[in-house]
Amino acid sequence: MYEQLALYIDGEFVGGDGRKSQDVINPATQEVLGQLPHATEADLDRALAAAQRAFETWKRTSPMERAAILRKVADLSRQNAKEIGRNMTMDQGKPLAEAVGEIMACSEHVDWHAEECRRIYGRVIPPRNPDVRQFVVREPVGVCAAFTPWNFPYNQAIRKIAAAVGAGCTIVLKGPEDSPSAVMAIARMFHDAGLPKGVLNIVWGEPAKISDYLIRSPIVRKVSFTGSVPVGKQLAALAGAHMKRVTMELGGHSPVLVFDDADVDRAAQMLAKFKIRNAGQVCVSPTRFYVQKGAYEQFLAKFTEVLKGIRVGDGLEAGVEMGPLAHERRVPAMAKFVEDARKHGGKIVLGGDAPSGKGFFFSPTVVTDIPDDSMLMTEEPFGPVAPVVRFDDTDEVLKRANSLPFGLSSYVFTNSLQTATKVSNALEAGMVNINHFGSALAETPFGGIKDSGIGSEGGQETFDGYLVTKFITHV
């Protein structure tokens, strides 16, 4: 059975009851899975009021109490991973193994927040006058508004919720209307874990209207958003106009640097598999492949061979490695990238089209011989299309890799310690992965620089955006 969809406000699940609603579609079959109710302004006001009321008591709770609830949610997450994952595959499209893996990894993230919320420390500052005492405390910022995307519906929502709840904040979250089941499951688990009413509230609706309403509310003191750069800039500007803190995890266009001295076949194999993860709909997906000229032909042959063998289909079918794109509109978006590549003299060496039949599918695609000013090399494709181009030397490729306004993730393959050190120091990215994919662990910070965002999620930095600093001095 697909998840029962509702709003979650002040500890209650609120059904449609005459509210506007929308179809939730299975992107593999185009089947209607359910009806998602949209929040009215009265619903939003109720959620904000509940969050504000709950904050007055939740901010004073012991971190032990917060940690206990988070641990219960982590346990429930593991217990229900298969069911939640199946529903996520149905409304988002990713293969079942990926969906279940997302939930299991997020269980660890919740455990991490349970541990770290007990370590939100202040400090004592030695005074100039021996009769003075001065110290710093960190306090929860208040009611948070969060907006999460459709590509990792469980991951992105639970990270923000766990950070807010663990810090002593309350939260109103608008999840992704296209893939809502995972967020509903999170609400049910926190409800079952005994989270007090009003600490967590879930609303749905037209994104622009909901975000504008919540951010403008004087009740909201912190905004967290994961999504595209243009929307993130709009929300950050609105939050800035009201002097509200923001955490922004925005888009990227991740460069991959493969040097002549790398284990080329291993790099190609790893990158091909990583590229088709979630059909390329990943903010840290490798998207610009720069391969040194001596390794280029070998890399391209192996990379293309692996992608050619990828099984594409409904994520609930056994053996499927790549599911559909999450939306119907993503298919023509991929075709537009391919057409622009052709206009710029690019060669389509694999894929390049959408297979016939039902579902929002697009074939794994490899493009070569395109200039750096082409659409595919300058805009994030957010799909299974990979441009592979040559480079000559390190300084040249660093200049090309850093030429865009994005700075989220990057990938380097080399067996030279000297090259690895130089490149990791020079790349303008919030995360640099050398010879493997090591980002997004619970204990490591996840975030970008430049247009790719503000702040980090995860690691010891995870609570920074949810806390204010207070200095106290007395004699």
Secondary structure, DSSP 4 states (H G I P E B T S, - for coil): -PPPP-EEETTEEE--TT--EEEEE-TTT--EEEEEEPPPHHHHHHHHHHHHHHHHHHTTS-HHHHHHHHHHHHHHHHHTHHHHHHHHHHHH---HHHHHHHHHHHHHHHHHHHHHGGG---EE---SSTT-EEEEEEEE--EEEEE--SSSHHHHHHHHHHHHHHHT-EEEEE--TTS-HHHHHHHHHHHHTTPPTTSEEEE-S-HHHHHHHHHHSTTEEEEEEES-HHHHHHHHHHHHHTT-EEEEE----EEEEE-TTS-HHHHHHHHHHHHTGGGG--TT-EEEEEEETTTHHHHHHHHHHHHHT--BS-TTSTT--B---SSTTHHHHHHHHHHHHHHTT-EEEE--SPPSSSS-----EEEES--TTSHHHHS---SSEEEEEEE-SHHHHHHHHTSSS--SEEEEE-S-HHHHHHHHHH--SSEEEESS-----TTS-B---GGGEES-BSGGGTTGGGEEEEEEEE-
